[in-house]
């Protein structure tokens, strides 16, 4: 979030995409890459998200605008899978914090649960492409997407209207 806030201080990032929607869209994109790699029809995939986020409506709008995907929102108690997702998120966050603090430098230094999840057949990415956002790639995304800077008088209309 610190890097998101830094970039948002320079660009009108939060007017374009909230952190919640950015994370959710990244997950959907990674699932799409996985499905394509395994020749799975994406129309057979349903995306479950924990209900309750104040940015839920932003995600719904973005998903409808970007691509039609089946979205289902459940409260945490309705899905035990959310517990597994919370564990994965915790391990991922911990691994990234340790990496950024210099406590780990190689893949083998990650905790066993995260390495084990990465080794799942047909699903592992060998520790690449985990969807980590940091200042440099967020700023590059703003440049690539022509997100106006804070000192610009350009009005933000996002997502751009489709003709």
BELFENGI-V678349 format. One record per pair of residues at least 4 apart in sequence whose ideal C-beta (glycine too) atoms are under 7 Angstrom apart, sorted by sequence separation. I is the first residue (numbers start at 0). J is the second residue. D is the distance in whole Angstrom. If there is no record, write none. Layout:
i:I j:J d:D
i:I j:J d:D
This chain:
i:0 j:4 d:6
i:1 j:5 d:6
i:2 j:6 d:6
i:3 j:7 d:6
i:4 j:8 d:6
i:6 j:10 d:6
i:11 j:15 d:6
i:12 j:16 d:7
i:13 j:17 d:6
i:16 j:20 d:5
i:17 j:21 d:7
i:18 j:22 d:6
i:19 j:23 d:6
i:20 j:24 d:6
i:21 j:25 d:6
i:22 j:26 d:7
i:23 j:27 d:6
i:24 j:28 d:6
i:25 j:29 d:6
i:26 j:30 d:6
i:27 j:31 d:6
i:28 j:32 d:7
i:29 j:33 d:6
i:30 j:34 d:6
i:31 j:35 d:6
i:32 j:36 d:6
i:33 j:37 d:6
i:39 j:43 d:7
i:54 j:58 d:6
i:55 j:59 d:6
i:56 j:60 d:6
i:57 j:61 d:6
i:58 j:62 d:6
i:59 j:63 d:6
i:60 j:64 d:6
i:61 j:65 d:6
i:62 j:66 d:7
i:63 j:67 d:7
i:73 j:77 d:4
i:80 j:84 d:6
i:81 j:85 d:6
i:82 j:86 d:7
i:83 j:87 d:6
i:84 j:88 d:6
i:85 j:89 d:6
i:86 j:90 d:6
i:87 j:91 d:6
i:88 j:92 d:6
i:89 j:93 d:6
i:90 j:94 d:6
i:91 j:95 d:6
i:92 j:96 d:6
i:93 j:97 d:6
i:94 j:98 d:6
i:95 j:99 d:6
i:96 j:100 d:6
i:104 j:108 d:6
i:109 j:113 d:5
i:111 j:115 d:6
i:112 j:116 d:6
i:113 j:117 d:6
i:114 j:118 d:7
i:119 j:123 d:5
i:124 j:128 d:5
i:132 j:136 d:6
i:133 j:137 d:7
i:134 j:138 d:6
i:135 j:139 d:6
i:136 j:140 d:6
i:137 j:141 d:7
i:138 j:142 d:7
i:139 j:143 d:6
i:140 j:144 d:6
i:147 j:151 d:4
i:156 j:160 d:7
i:7 j:12 d:4
i:16 j:21 d:5
i:34 j:39 d:4
i:50 j:55 d:7
i:73 j:78 d:5
i:97 j:102 d:4
i:98 j:103 d:5
i:103 j:108 d:4
i:109 j:114 d:5
i:118 j:123 d:5
i:124 j:129 d:7
i:132 j:137 d:5
i:141 j:146 d:4
i:6 j:12 d:5
i:7 j:13 d:5
i:62 j:68 d:5
i:75 j:81 d:5
i:97 j:103 d:5
i:103 j:109 d:6
i:117 j:123 d:5
i:147 j:153 d:4
i:34 j:41 d:5
i:117 j:124 d:7
i:62 j:70 d:6
i:117 j:125 d:7
i:147 j:155 d:6
i:3 j:12 d:7
i:117 j:126 d:6
i:31 j:41 d:6
i:34 j:44 d:6
i:59 j:70 d:7
i:30 j:44 d:6
i:3 j:18 d:5
i:94 j:109 d:5
i:94 j:110 d:7
i:55 j:72 d:6
i:93 j:110 d:7
i:0 j:18 d:7
i:27 j:46 d:6
i:94 j:113 d:5
i:90 j:110 d:6
i:106 j:126 d:5
i:46 j:68 d:6
i:48 j:70 d:7
i:50 j:72 d:4
i:90 j:112 d:5
i:91 j:113 d:7
i:46 j:69 d:6
i:50 j:73 d:6
i:51 j:74 d:7
i:90 j:113 d:4
i:45 j:69 d:4
i:46 j:70 d:5
i:47 j:71 d:5
i:48 j:72 d:5
i:49 j:73 d:7
i:50 j:74 d:5
i:23 j:48 d:6
i:45 j:71 d:6
i:47 j:73 d:6
i:49 j:75 d:6
i:87 j:116 d:6
i:47 j:78 d:6
i:49 j:81 d:6
i:19 j:52 d:5
i:47 j:80 d:7
i:20 j:54 d:6
i:19 j:54 d:4
i:23 j:58 d:5
i:95 j:131 d:6
i:17 j:54 d:4
i:20 j:57 d:5
i:24 j:61 d:6
i:20 j:58 d:5
i:91 j:129 d:7
i:19 j:58 d:7
i:17 j:57 d:5
i:20 j:61 d:5
i:27 j:68 d:6
i:37 j:121 d:6
i:33 j:122 d:7
i:64 j:158 d:5
i:29 j:130 d:6
i:25 j:130 d:4
i:21 j:132 d:7
i:12 j:137 d:7
i:6 j:134 d:6
i:3 j:132 d:7
i:5 j:134 d:5
i:12 j:141 d:6
i:2 j:132 d:7
i:2 j:133 d:5
i:6 j:137 d:4
i:10 j:141 d:4
i:15 j:146 d:5
i:2 j:134 d:4
i:6 j:138 d:5
i:3 j:137 d:6
i:12 j:146 d:6
i:2 j:137 d:6
i:6 j:141 d:6
i:11 j:146 d:6
i:10 j:146 d:5
i:11 j:147 d:5
i:10 j:147 d:7
i:10 j:148 d:6
i:11 j:149 d:6
i:9 j:148 d:6
i:10 j:149 d:7
i:9 j:149 d:6
i:15 j:155 d:6
i:8 j:149 d:7
i:14 j:155 d:4
i:15 j:157 d:4
i:14 j:157 d:7
i:11 j:155 d:5
